[in-house]
Amino acid sequence: MSDIVLGISIVSFLIWVYLLAFRGQFWRMDQRLPTGEIQSASVCVVIPARNEADMLPLTLRSLLTQDFSGSLTIFLVDDHSTDGTAQIARSTAEECNQSARLQIIPAQPLPSGWTGKLWAVQQGIERAIELKPDYILLTDADIQHDSGNVRDLVSWAMADDRELVSLMVRLRCVSIWEKLLIPAFVFFFAKLYPFRWANDPTRTLAAAAGGCSLIRREALERIGGMYAIRQALIDDCALADAIKASGTRRIWLGLTRSTISLRPYDSLDTIWKMVARTAYTQLNYSPILLVGSVLGMGLVYLAPILVLNWIGLLTYVLMSIAYFPIVRFYRCPAWSAFCLPAIAFLYTLMTIDSALQHWQGKGGAWKGRTYGT
């Protein structure tokens, strides 16, 4: 038994050595959008909005008042809202004296084979393309943009010749559960999709963050808009993969503190539902991958604190060192860097629950719709 424990300790240690040294430096928080000069370019913004009346007075206003000298037109697709989303959008634009910049599109009925969000996005893209803009910015209704965000996105896309420039916006991190679990959500994403690798044209790995993605119009037209990924629940990475595979392979994904998501996750239950909605989708609905994921999470995150030997302790230190930069990025207490094993255990339970929901026909529930069943 002692030989088995020793073997597990060594394997876990070697995994963390690999992750720290050879996994694209995923743990570093250095992929940041540079501040750019004001560029003369045309941008159309597409916002799918389903019952977002409480968010729009802040988030839509942040787009209507951008420090951007180019042409900026906003297409808000009202996805069958029942809370007055369209009315709030209009009144927000009027208050900003920017009514001419805003066009509201009532969403058409959801056709078979589409997810609701992507169908709404596609309708916005089709209208935007009619204006022949240089770029199309896909963003969510809960994102509050920094006043110079569009300028910086366009400047970087033009200066570095990128077909897609995407930002992992700063997720809300206010409640106790958000402070404990949200940094890990970004950490796990970055480990799966190292930003440096996604940004490297010589690598096939692609990733993006759907909350804020600026895309060259020609790239969207080349892949046929959202049609190629119309059934994807993890649509941002699917879109990035389609763009990188079909064109110049020049895409970019980075972090920002100044553009933020206002979506609250005040409780364990809300975070649990957010993760469980797509966790099993990420595993391609495969029971084999699910078992492998659970065993892998146990080996990587739990074994170091369960084996009770010096190798496990050293591995635990390496793990905490890797996690500390994202803890600092989110301005969480330093001691939370040592909580990663417990956090990983919770995320593993969420993944198992995601699979159970899928098998029960409840997978992918979001805003009154259910997908992935």
BELZI-V453583 format. One record per run of one state. SS is the DSSP state (a for helix, b for strand, c for the rest). FROM is the first residue (numbers start at 0). LEN is the number of residues. If there is no record, write none. Layout:
# BELZI-V453583
{{SS & FROM & LEN} {SS & FROM & LEN}}
This chain:
# BELZI-V453583
{{c & 0 & 1} {a & 1 & 21} {c & 22 & 9} {b & 31 & 1} {c & 32 & 9} {b & 41 & 8} {c & 49 & 3} {a & 52 & 12} {c & 64 & 6} {b & 70 & 8} {c & 78 & 6} {a & 84 & 11} {c & 95 & 3} {a & 98 & 3} {b & 101 & 5} {c & 106 & 9} {a & 115 & 14} {c & 129 & 5} {b & 134 & 6} {c & 140 & 2} {b & 142 & 2} {c & 144 & 4} {a & 148 & 11} {c & 159 & 4} {b & 163 & 7} {c & 170 & 5} {a & 175 & 17} {c & 192 & 2} {a & 194 & 4} {c & 198 & 13} {b & 211 & 5} {a & 216 & 7} {c & 223 & 1} {a & 224 & 5} {c & 229 & 5} {a & 234 & 12} {c & 246 & 4} {b & 250 & 11} {c & 261 & 6} {a & 267 & 9} {c & 276 & 2} {a & 278 & 4} {c & 282 & 4} {a & 286 & 20} {c & 306 & 3} {a & 309 & 20} {c & 329 & 4} {a & 333 & 26} {c & 359 & 6} {b & 365 & 1} {c & 366 & 2} {b & 368 & 1} {c & 369 & 4}}
